[in-house]
């Protein structure tokens, strides 16, 4: 059974519609709608279609620290919290606190 060009084009369009581009500070993150909305009420509301918050290029501006957001997105993808540990200094408690504070914003 072969897949027609129109079916391939439709599959590509469906994948593209599920793709979300986030502009966080000076960085762009590309991920899936499911990754963002499964555990985050914030992103579920943002991407619900109730508001037209997308920028002209289709991306969404997220006012957050891009370094911390990278860890939040990784958690949403894999469900594994980051480890901020240095063998000489131990755990970076301030980094955990900053991440916790930032993550709480995206939880609701």
DONUGU-655442 format. One line per field, with one value per residue (C-alpha): x, y, z; residue in one letter. Coordinates in nm, 3 decimals, padded with zeros to 5 digits. Layout:
BEGIN
xx [X,...] .
yy [Y,...] .
zz [Z,...] .
resn [a,...] .
END
This chain:
BEGIN
xx [00.000,00.157,00.107,-00.001,00.158,-00.158,-00.150,00.215,00.139,-00.152,00.068,00.332,00.070,-00.067,00.282,00.349,00.023,00.128,00.465,00.495,00.769,00.842,01.056,01.203,01.440,01.695,01.631,01.376,01.244,01.054,00.844,00.510,00.176,00.128,00.457,00.353,-00.011,-00.002,00.134,00.100,-00.223,-00.044,00.040,-00.296,-00.464,-00.213,-00.260,-00.635,-00.726,-00.923,-00.669,-00.472,-00.134,00.075,00.316,00.315,00.560,00.339,00.570,00.472,00.666,00.736,00.875,01.107,01.473,01.577,01.833,01.573,01.307,01.532,01.516,01.140,01.090,01.321,01.112,00.790,00.944,01.093,00.949,01.297,01.398,01.738,02.039,02.240,02.541,02.910,03.141,03.341,03.045,02.761,02.405,02.331,02.040,01.993,01.953,01.693,01.505,01.516,01.393,01.117,00.998,00.998,00.830,00.544,00.447,00.398,00.217,-00.109] .
yy [00.000,00.328,00.671,00.937,01.279,01.438,01.206,01.289,01.660,01.626,01.438,01.709,01.980,01.795,01.764,02.133,02.232,02.031,02.206,02.512,02.773,02.967,03.279,03.287,03.577,03.555,03.184,02.996,02.660,02.423,02.151,01.978,02.107,01.783,01.828,02.173,02.109,01.768,01.894,02.272,02.460,02.775,02.631,02.455,02.796,02.974,02.724,02.671,02.914,03.139,03.417,03.520,03.550,03.420,03.666,03.738,03.453,03.210,03.191,03.275,03.521,03.379,03.626,03.394,03.316,03.104,02.906,02.806,02.749,02.497,02.284,02.329,02.214,01.917,01.820,01.849,01.624,01.355,01.399,01.405,01.702,01.859,01.800,02.109,01.949,02.026,01.773,02.053,02.268,02.020,02.103,02.455,02.537,02.885,02.735,02.489,02.775,02.987,02.693,02.613,02.973,02.986,02.644,02.740,03.015,02.763,02.510,02.704] .
zz [00.000,-00.108,00.036,-00.212,-00.233,-00.096,00.207,00.269,00.239,00.483,00.732,00.707,00.766,01.069,01.215,01.150,01.320,01.623,01.629,01.853,01.837,02.154,02.170,02.520,02.568,02.289,02.220,02.015,02.126,01.898,02.054,02.021,02.143,02.339,02.524,02.640,02.726,02.894,03.227,03.204,03.256,03.142,02.801,02.771,02.809,02.585,02.302,02.349,02.076,02.312,02.261,01.959,02.130,01.843,01.686,01.312,01.248,01.445,01.747,02.103,02.317,02.661,02.913,03.102,03.157,02.856,03.057,03.317,03.052,02.880,03.197,03.226,02.867,02.922,03.224,03.021,02.754,02.976,03.325,03.479,03.693,03.627,03.847,03.937,04.098,04.100,04.264,04.428,04.540,04.576,04.483,04.360,04.591,04.444,04.098,04.227,04.391,04.074,03.867,04.115,04.110,03.730,03.694,03.926,03.683,03.402,03.619,03.652] .
resn [x,x,x,x,x,x,x,x,x,x,x,x,x,x,x,x,x,x,x,x,x,x,x,x,x,x,x,x,x,x,x,x,x,x,x,x,x,x,x,x,x,x,x,x,x,x,x,x,x,x,x,x,x,x,x,x,x,x,x,x,x,x,x,x,x,x,x,x,x,x,x,x,x,x,x,x,x,x,x,x,x,x,x,x,x,x,x,x,x,x,x,x,x,x,x,x,x,x,x,x,x,x,x,x,x,x,x,x] .
END
